Amino acid sequence: MPCSNSKLARAGMIRGTDQPESTLRMTQIAELLGRPKTRLTYQVACLQHADLVARDSVCGDRRGVALTLTDKARRLLAQHFPILTETVNQVLADALGPMQFEALTNLLAQASNAATATPAPDSRTGGSKTAG
């Protein structure tokens, strides 16, 4: 089975581009996608083979795996993000009426602002992560 673009690649790339050294744990990615962590292993291996993610152990958690976007992935995303944004906007504009589109745009802006202001929960404890 050949490696292909997937929800994992898109979710990881889009979520990880705003912070240069941001990482996501495999558990977080599984939760974001609503998939079992065991199903992501092959996809992550494909992304790693393509030099799009770096895979590292999590300090203090021998089973934890953290993924970080590589410079190559960030370059590709920066190059293609405007096209992706325009395509999504066009699909939504075609599917929704003008008032629905404006309402959705406002809701997404609010959600984005809230996500930026709130630390990501630690999936093991349900609490907030702290730097360290």
N, C-alpha and C positions, 0 to 999 in steps of 0.2 A: 504494500500500500504506500504510494508516494506521499511525501509531506505536502501539505497544501495550506493556503491561507485559511484561518479559522477565527471563530469568535475569540479564542484565547489570544491570538496575535493582536486582533483589533482592540480588545479590552485592555490588554497589557500595554500596548503602545499608546493608546489615547490616555489612559490613566497615568502613565508614567512619564509623560513628556514635560509636565510643568515643573518638575523638580529634577535637577541634574543627577543627583545621587539617590533618587527614590527607589525603593525596592518594594516588592510585594511578595508575601509568603504564598506558597502554593495553596495553603488553606484559604487565604483571602481571595485568591483568584477563583477557586472552586466555589466559594460562597457568592462571589459576584456573578458568576455564570450559572449558578444553580446546578452544578454538576459534582459528582463525586471526585475527590482529589485523585483517586487511582486512575480515573479516565483521562487525566491531563498529562500523565507522564510521557506518553508518546508524542503528544503535541509539543510539549516543552523540549523534548529531545530534538525534534525537527527544528524548532526555533533556535536552539543552541547550535545545532549543526550548521544552520544558515548564518551564524554569527549575529543573531538578532537579540539574544538574551545571554546574560552570564548567570550561571547557576552557582550559588554558594550555600554553605552550611550556615545555620543560624547559631550564633554564639549562645551557649547555655541550653540549647535544645538539640540533642543529637539527631533527632528525626526531622527537625525543621529544615526546610529548603526555601531560600530567598532568591527571587529573580530580579535582575536589574537589566534595563535596556542598554544595549551597546551603543557606541557612537554611530555605528552603521545604521541601526534601527532608528535612532533619532534623526539622522540625515534623511533617510527614506520617508519618515513620517512628515518631517518639515517640508519635503518636496511634494508630497502627495496630499497633505492635509487640506489645502484649499480646494482641491478637486473633490475630496470626500465630503467636505462641508457643503459645497455647492450642490452635490448630488443629493445628500440627505435633505437639504432645504427644499430642493425642487420636488422630491418625492412627497415630502410633507405638504408643500404648498398645493400640489396636485390632488392630494387625498383630503385635505381639510379646506374649509371655507376660510376667508380672510380673518374673521373674528376668532375662529378656532385656532388658526395658525398664530395669531397675535397672543392669545391666551396661553398656548403651549410655549411660545417663546418666553413669555414672562415667567411661567412656572419653572422652566428649565434654568433661567437666569437665577431665580431664587434658590433653586436646589444647588446650583453650582456655587453660589455665594455661601450657602450654609455648609456645603461640603468642604470648602476652602477654610472656613472659620472653625470647623470642628475637627479635633484630632480623630484619626481613624481608630475604631475600637480594636482592642487586642482580642482576637478570636478565641483565645484560650480562656480568658477571664471575663470577657464582656466589658472590661474597663478600657480606659484610654491608654494609648501607648505614650511612653515618655522617651525623650531622646536619651541616648546613652550608650 
